[in-house]
Amino acid sequence: MNTGATNPKLREVIAAVPAECHEKPTWLGLLYVGRALLLHASLCLALVLVDAPLLLAALWPLAGLAISGLFVLGHDAAHGALFRQRWLNDLVARLTLLPSLHASSPWILGHNRLHHVHTACEGADFVWNPRSPGEYRSLSRWRKLVHRLEWGAAGSGLYYLRSVWWEKMMRLEPPARFAAAFRRDRALVWAYAAVWSLALFALGYSRTPSLAAASWMWLKVGLLPWLFWNHFIGTTVHIHHVGPGILWRRRDRWSRYRGQVEATTSFTVPRWYNLFAHNIHLHAAHHVDPRIPFYHLPRATAALQARFGAAFALQPLRLRDHFASLRRCKLYDFERETWLTYAEAQASSPNSSITPQKAA
C-alpha cells in the first residue's frame, strides 16, 4: 500500500510498537498450540468416521484450515515470536510444521531470511515474484500455460505446491553451512509422512480389508486436507503481497520500509476463520516486526495506525476483491511499477504504442 508520504526509516516504525507487544508468556503459547492440535485431531477423527459426500465436502476445507492453524503457530515459533525460550520455539516449530509437510530449516531460510528481508524486491523475494512482460514472452507455450493456471483463481495451491514447497523447501540445494540442518529436518518430514500414511492405510485396511479401502482412508484423511491447505496458504500469500496497490520494485528503487510496509496488507476477517488464521492477516504489523506474537498483532496494528495512519489501514477480506486482483495482476512492469493483465502486456510490447493502465 503506497501512502504517498515521505518514507520514514523502518526503525522508526518498529519503535512505535508498544513494548508490551513483545511479551510472550510460555503458558499462553502452549495453550494456543494445544488448542490447534485439538482442532486438527478432532477434524482428522471426523474424517476417519465420515464417508457421506456432503459432510466430507465441508470437512476437507476445515481440515485444511486446521493444518493452517498449526502452520501459523509454527511460523511464529520459527520467527522466535511464540516463546521466550529458543529451544521451545525450535521444538514447536518443527512439530507444528509437520502436518503441512514443511521442514523447519528450509522454511526459516526461505521465509525469514529471504522473504522477510527482501519483501517485494525483484529477484530476491521468491514468493509470488511477478514476471515482466518480456520474461513472459520468452517462455515456452507450456510454461505460459502453467503461468496462466497458477496465476488464476484455481491455481494458487498448485503454485505454492510446485514453486514454494517442492522447489524451494524440499528440493533446493542449500548453502554448505545449512546442509546438515536441511537433511535432518527434511528427513523428519519424510518420516512423518511415511508414518502418517502407513497408519492411515492400516486403519483403512482394518475396517475393510481391501486396497481400495486403505487408499480411500489415506486420500480422505491425509492427501485431500493437505491439498486444501496448499490452496489456503498460496491464496493467503497472494492476498498479502499481490494487488493493484502493492508495488514490487527493482533493487535500486527498493527499501526496507517500502518492502515491509508498502508491499504488505492488513485485513479484518470473521472470528471463526481467525480461530485458524491466528491474526496472520494483520500482515503489515507482522512484517514490521516479526518478533510480535500473533495474539499481540491487533494491539500493534492499532498503535501503528495511530502513528502512521493509512499505511496500516485495515480493510475487510472479501472474495470479490481477491478475484478482482486475480483478474488485474498477471504480469508486472518494473519500469512503470504497475501490474498488467495479459492483454495489456501484449499491448505494451516494443512494437505497440498502447500504454498500460497505472495501478491504483
Backbone torsions as a table, in degrees:
resi	resn	phi	psi	omega
1	MET	NA	124.8	-175.9
2	ASN	-96.5	118.1	-176.8
3	THR	-80.9	-20.7	-178.0
4	GLY	79.1	-3.5	-178.5
5	ALA	-96.8	166.8	175.7
6	THR	-61.9	132.2	-175.0
7	ASN	-75.5	126.2	170.4
8	PRO	-75.2	170.8	172.9
9	LYS	-73.8	147.4	-178.7
10	LEU	-61.3	-34.0	-180.0
11	ARG	-63.3	-29.3	175.4
12	GLU	-67.6	-36.5	178.6
13	VAL	-68.8	-44.8	179.3
14	ILE	-59.8	-39.2	-178.5
15	ALA	-64.9	-20.2	-179.3
16	ALA	-80.8	-7.8	177.8
17	VAL	-77.6	124.6	-179.8
18	PRO	-58.4	142.5	-178.5
19	ALA	-58.5	-31.0	-178.6
20	GLU	-62.7	-21.9	-178.7
21	CYS	-70.9	-8.5	178.5
22	HIS	-101.9	1.9	176.3
23	GLU	-72.9	135.8	-176.3
24	LYS	-146.2	78.5	178.4
25	PRO	-62.0	138.3	-176.4
26	THR	-59.9	-42.1	-176.0
27	TRP	-61.6	-35.4	-177.8
28	LEU	-71.3	-42.6	176.3
29	GLY	-60.4	-43.6	178.9
30	LEU	-65.5	-35.0	177.7
31	LEU	-62.2	-45.3	179.5
32	TYR	-67.1	-38.1	177.4
33	VAL	-63.7	-43.3	178.4
34	GLY	-61.6	-41.4	178.7
35	ARG	-63.2	-43.6	-179.2
36	ALA	-65.6	-38.5	177.3
37	LEU	-65.0	-39.7	178.9
38	LEU	-64.5	-42.6	177.6
39	LEU	-61.5	-45.1	-179.6
40	HIS	-62.7	-46.9	-178.9
41	ALA	-64.7	-39.4	-179.0
42	SER	-64.0	-41.8	-179.3
43	LEU	-72.6	-34.4	173.8
44	CYS	-63.0	-43.2	178.2
45	LEU	-61.6	-42.5	178.0
46	ALA	-60.2	-40.2	179.4
47	LEU	-67.3	-34.9	176.6
48	VAL	-61.5	-40.9	-172.1
49	LEU	-85.7	-20.3	-171.3
50	VAL	-102.5	139.2	172.0
51	ASP	-131.2	-3.4	179.6
52	ALA	-66.4	125.9	-174.5
53	PRO	-54.9	-43.4	-177.5
54	LEU	-66.5	-40.3	177.8
55	LEU	-67.0	-39.9	177.7
56	LEU	-62.7	-38.9	179.8
57	ALA	-61.2	-30.2	177.2
58	ALA	-84.1	-36.2	-175.2
59	LEU	-74.2	-34.2	-177.7
60	TRP	-59.9	-50.4	177.2
61	PRO	-65.0	-34.5	177.3
62	LEU	-64.8	-39.6	177.2
63	ALA	-66.1	-36.3	174.1
64	GLY	-63.2	-39.3	176.7
65	LEU	-66.0	-34.9	177.9
66	ALA	-64.3	-38.0	173.2
67	ILE	-62.8	-39.8	177.8
68	SER	-60.5	-41.5	179.7
69	GLY	-59.4	-45.3	176.5
70	LEU	-65.0	-39.4	-179.0
71	PHE	-61.7	-43.6	-178.6
72	VAL	-63.5	-37.5	176.4
73	LEU	-66.6	-39.7	174.8
74	GLY	-63.5	-38.3	176.0
75	HIS	-60.4	-44.7	177.1
76	ASP	-63.0	-46.3	-179.6
77	ALA	-62.7	-37.6	178.8
78	ALA	-65.3	-26.3	173.8
79	HIS	-81.0	-6.0	-174.1
80	GLY	75.8	21.0	-172.5
81	ALA	-98.2	-13.7	-171.3
82	LEU	-89.6	-31.9	-178.5
83	PHE	-136.7	159.1	174.2
84	ARG	-73.7	-33.6	-175.0
85	GLN	-80.3	123.6	-179.1
86	ARG	-62.3	-41.8	-177.7
87	TRP	-62.8	-35.4	-179.4
88	LEU	-72.7	-39.3	173.9
89	ASN	-58.7	-44.8	-179.1
90	ASP	-62.9	-44.2	-178.7
91	LEU	-65.2	-48.5	-178.2
92	VAL	-65.9	-37.3	177.6
93	ALA	-60.0	-48.2	-178.9
94	ARG	-61.6	-43.7	-174.8
95	LEU	-72.8	-43.4	-175.4
96	THR	-79.2	-14.8	174.2
97	LEU	-84.2	-13.5	-176.0
98	LEU	-62.6	-44.3	-179.6
99	PRO	-60.1	-25.8	175.6
100	SER	-88.8	1.9	-179.5
101	LEU	59.2	41.6	177.0
102	HIS	-106.8	132.3	175.6
103	ALA	-87.2	133.8	-171.4
104	SER	-60.9	-51.2	-175.3
105	SER	-63.5	-47.7	175.4
106	PRO	-60.5	-37.5	178.9
107	TRP	-63.1	-44.8	-178.6
108	ILE	-63.1	-42.3	179.1
109	LEU	-63.7	-49.1	-176.1
110	GLY	-71.9	-43.7	-174.5
111	HIS	-83.4	-54.0	-175.1
112	ASN	-72.3	-45.4	-170.2
113	ARG	-91.3	-20.8	179.6
114	LEU	-109.5	-61.2	-176.1
115	HIS	-61.2	-48.0	-177.1
116	HIS	-71.9	-34.2	-177.7
117	VAL	-77.8	-30.0	-174.8
118	HIS	-125.3	38.7	-174.8
119	THR	-55.2	125.7	176.1
120	ALA	61.4	29.3	174.7
121	CYS	-102.5	125.5	-176.2
122	GLU	-55.8	128.8	174.8
123	GLY	79.6	-8.7	-179.3
124	ALA	-110.9	-45.0	175.1
125	ASP	-82.7	121.0	-169.5
126	PHE	-95.8	-5.6	-176.1
127	VAL	-99.1	119.9	-176.3
128	TRP	55.5	32.4	174.5
129	ASN	-68.0	114.5	-172.4
130	PRO	-73.8	152.2	174.3
131	ARG	-88.6	147.4	173.7
132	SER	-80.6	162.8	177.0
133	PRO	-56.0	-38.9	179.2
134	GLY	-64.9	-41.7	177.6
135	GLU	-62.9	-41.1	-179.0
136	TYR	-65.3	-42.2	-179.1
137	ARG	-63.3	-26.8	-177.8
138	SER	-82.1	-7.8	-178.6
139	LEU	-73.4	154.6	171.9
140	SER	-69.9	166.4	178.5
141	ARG	-58.4	-41.1	-179.8
142	TRP	-62.4	-45.7	-178.4
143	ARG	-67.4	-32.8	174.6
144	LYS	-64.8	-40.6	178.2
145	LEU	-63.0	-43.1	177.8
146	VAL	-61.6	-42.4	179.4
147	HIS	-61.4	-45.9	-179.4
148	ARG	-64.0	-36.0	178.2
149	LEU	-68.6	-50.5	-174.5
150	GLU	-70.0	-27.3	178.4
151	TRP	-95.5	17.5	175.0
152	GLY	-105.4	179.6	-173.1
153	ALA	-62.3	-33.9	-175.9
154	ALA	-95.3	-1.7	-169.0
155	GLY	-100.4	-2.3	-175.7
156	SER	-59.5	-41.5	179.2
157	GLY	-66.3	-39.8	177.4
158	LEU	-64.9	-39.8	177.2
159	TYR	-60.4	-49.4	-177.2
160	TYR	-64.8	-42.9	-178.8
161	LEU	-60.1	-45.7	-176.8
162	ARG	-80.8	-55.4	-168.2
163	SER	-79.3	-35.6	-176.2
164	VAL	-98.7	-61.0	-172.8
165	TRP	-64.5	-52.9	-174.1
166	TRP	-76.4	-53.3	-172.4
167	GLU	-74.2	-38.6	-174.2
168	LYS	-97.4	-28.3	-176.1
169	MET	-98.8	-44.6	-170.9
170	MET	-101.4	-23.5	-174.7
171	ARG	-111.5	-18.5	-174.8
172	LEU	-60.3	133.8	173.0
173	GLU	-81.6	117.6	-174.4
174	PRO	-83.0	164.6	167.9
175	PRO	-57.2	153.9	-172.1
176	ALA	-55.9	-36.6	-175.7
177	ARG	-70.3	-15.6	178.5
178	PHE	-103.3	-3.3	-169.8
179	ALA	-60.9	-44.4	-177.5
180	ALA	-64.9	-43.1	179.5
181	ALA	-65.5	-38.9	177.5
182	PHE	-61.6	-46.6	-179.2
183	ARG	-61.4	-44.0	-179.4
184	ARG	-61.6	-49.4	-175.0
185	ASP	-73.7	-33.8	175.0
186	ARG	-67.7	-38.2	177.1
187	ALA	-62.3	-38.3	177.5
188	LEU	-62.6	-41.8	179.3
189	VAL	-64.5	-47.3	-179.0
190	TRP	-65.7	-35.2	176.9
191	ALA	-65.4	-42.8	177.5
192	TYR	-61.0	-47.0	-179.3
193	ALA	-60.4	-39.7	-179.2
194	ALA	-68.4	-45.6	-178.8
195	VAL	-66.0	-43.8	179.7
196	TRP	-62.4	-42.6	-180.0
197	SER	-66.5	-45.3	179.5
198	LEU	-62.5	-39.1	178.9
199	ALA	-63.7	-41.3	179.9
200	LEU	-69.8	-41.1	176.3
201	PHE	-61.2	-43.3	-179.2
202	ALA	-65.5	-40.2	179.3
203	LEU	-64.1	-45.0	179.3
204	GLY	-63.2	-40.6	-179.0
205	TYR	-69.0	-32.9	-179.0
206	SER	-69.0	-28.0	-179.9
207	ARG	-81.9	-40.5	176.1
208	THR	-143.0	107.4	-173.0
209	PRO	-69.8	79.5	176.0
210	SER	-152.4	154.1	178.3
211	LEU	-64.8	-34.4	179.7
212	ALA	-63.8	-43.4	-179.8
213	ALA	-66.7	-40.9	178.7
214	ALA	-63.7	-43.0	-179.7
215	SER	-66.8	-38.4	179.8
216	TRP	-64.1	-40.5	178.1
217	MET	-62.1	-42.8	178.5
218	TRP	-64.9	-40.0	-178.1
219	LEU	-66.9	-48.1	-171.6
220	LYS	-79.7	-28.0	-178.3
221	VAL	-99.7	-29.5	-175.6
222	GLY	-103.1	-62.4	-169.6
223	LEU	-72.7	-50.3	-172.8
224	LEU	-64.6	-43.6	174.1
225	PRO	-58.8	-37.0	179.6
226	TRP	-67.4	-37.2	176.3
227	LEU	-66.8	-39.7	174.3
228	PHE	-61.4	-41.4	177.6
229	TRP	-57.7	-44.7	178.9
230	ASN	-58.9	-39.3	179.0
231	HIS	-68.2	-40.4	178.6
232	PHE	-61.6	-46.9	-176.0
233	ILE	-70.8	-39.6	177.5
234	GLY	-62.0	-42.5	178.6
235	THR	-66.9	-40.3	-179.5
236	THR	-61.2	-47.1	-179.5
237	VAL	-67.1	-36.7	175.9
238	HIS	-59.7	-47.0	179.3
239	ILE	-60.0	-37.4	-175.9
240	HIS	-74.0	-29.9	-169.3
241	HIS	-131.9	7.2	175.5
242	VAL	-130.7	130.3	178.4
243	GLY	174.3	158.1	-176.8
244	PRO	-55.3	-31.1	-179.0
245	GLY	-95.5	2.3	-179.3
246	ILE	-98.3	120.0	-174.6
247	LEU	-102.5	120.8	167.5
248	TRP	-86.7	148.4	-174.9
249	ARG	-136.7	153.9	171.2
250	ARG	-74.1	160.9	-172.8
251	ARG	-55.7	-37.7	-176.1
252	ASP	-74.1	-11.8	178.0
253	ARG	-111.6	-3.2	-174.5
254	TRP	-89.1	149.8	171.4
255	SER	-143.5	164.3	-179.6
256	ARG	-62.8	-39.3	178.1
257	TYR	-62.6	-48.0	-178.2
258	ARG	-60.8	-39.2	-179.8
259	GLY	-70.4	-48.5	-172.7
260	GLN	-79.2	-27.1	-176.0
261	VAL	-108.0	-51.9	-173.7
262	GLU	-78.4	-19.3	-176.8
263	ALA	-108.1	22.8	175.5
264	THR	-130.0	165.8	-175.7
265	THR	-132.5	161.9	176.6
266	SER	-136.2	133.2	-175.2
267	PHE	-131.9	150.4	165.9
268	THR	-91.9	141.8	-177.5
269	VAL	-133.7	159.4	176.9
270	PRO	-60.3	149.4	-177.3
271	ARG	-61.3	-38.5	-178.2
272	TRP	-63.8	-37.0	179.6
273	TYR	-71.7	-36.5	-179.4
274	ASN	-68.5	-17.0	172.7
275	LEU	-57.8	-32.2	177.0
276	PHE	-96.8	-35.2	-171.7
277	ALA	-77.0	-24.3	177.6
278	HIS	51.7	48.3	174.5
279	ASN	62.3	19.2	-178.9
280	ILE	-64.1	-20.7	-179.8
281	HIS	-82.6	-3.8	167.1
282	LEU	-86.9	66.7	-161.4
283	HIS	-84.6	-27.3	-179.2
284	ALA	-66.0	-44.7	178.4
285	ALA	-62.7	-38.5	177.7
286	HIS	-63.2	-39.6	179.9
287	HIS	-71.7	-33.7	176.7
288	VAL	-61.3	-44.5	-178.3
289	ASP	-145.7	93.6	-177.2
290	PRO	-67.3	-5.7	179.0
291	ARG	-79.2	-7.2	-178.2
292	ILE	-77.0	123.6	174.5
293	PRO	-61.3	149.0	-173.3
294	PHE	-57.0	-33.3	-176.6
295	TYR	-74.9	-10.2	174.5
296	HIS	-98.8	-3.3	-177.3
297	LEU	-62.3	-36.5	175.8
298	PRO	-59.2	-43.5	179.3
299	ARG	-66.8	-41.7	178.8
300	ALA	-63.9	-41.2	178.9
301	THR	-62.6	-42.7	179.0
302	ALA	-61.7	-40.7	179.5
303	ALA	-66.8	-39.6	179.2
304	LEU	-70.0	-36.4	175.2
305	GLN	-61.8	-44.2	-178.6
306	ALA	-62.5	-33.2	-177.0
307	ARG	-89.2	-39.9	-170.3
308	PHE	-118.3	-0.7	171.6
309	GLY	65.8	-125.1	-168.6
310	ALA	-61.9	-23.0	-179.7
311	ALA	-61.1	-23.4	-179.5
312	PHE	-121.6	29.6	179.9
313	ALA	-66.0	146.0	176.6
314	LEU	-98.9	144.3	174.2
315	GLN	-135.2	149.9	179.4
316	PRO	-68.4	141.5	176.6
317	LEU	-80.0	111.9	-175.7
318	ARG	-127.1	137.3	-179.0
319	LEU	-60.8	-37.8	-176.8
320	ARG	-64.7	-33.1	177.1
321	ASP	-69.4	-38.7	178.6
322	HIS	-64.8	-43.4	179.3
323	PHE	-66.7	-34.8	175.8
324	ALA	-63.7	-40.7	177.2
325	SER	-65.0	-40.6	177.8
326	LEU	-60.7	-39.4	179.0
327	ARG	-69.8	-36.0	-171.8
328	ARG	-84.2	-37.2	-168.2
329	CYS	-105.4	91.8	178.8
330	LYS	-112.4	-47.2	179.2
331	LEU	-131.1	173.5	-173.9
332	TYR	-140.6	131.6	175.4
333	ASP	-94.5	103.8	-175.9
334	PHE	-72.8	-20.3	176.2
335	GLU	-73.3	-49.1	-179.5
336	ARG	-86.1	-9.2	-176.9
337	GLU	53.1	59.7	-179.5
338	THR	-145.8	145.0	175.0
339	TRP	-79.0	150.8	-177.7
340	LEU	-131.4	146.5	164.6
341	THR	-79.3	169.4	177.2
342	TYR	-62.4	-37.2	179.7
343	ALA	-65.6	-41.8	178.5
344	GLU	-66.5	-36.2	177.8
345	ALA	-64.3	-39.6	176.3
346	GLN	-63.7	-41.0	-179.6
347	ALA	-69.7	-24.0	-177.8
348	SER	-90.5	10.7	178.3
349	SER	-64.3	159.0	-177.4
350	PRO	-54.1	-24.6	-178.6
351	ASN	-90.7	4.2	-177.1
352	SER	-111.6	146.2	178.4
353	SER	-101.2	4.2	-177.3
354	ILE	-82.9	132.8	179.7
355	THR	-99.1	129.4	179.9
356	PRO	-69.2	159.4	176.7
357	GLN	-67.8	144.6	173.8
358	LYS	-79.2	136.5	179.2
359	ALA	-64.2	145.5	179.0
360	ALA	-70.9	NA	NA
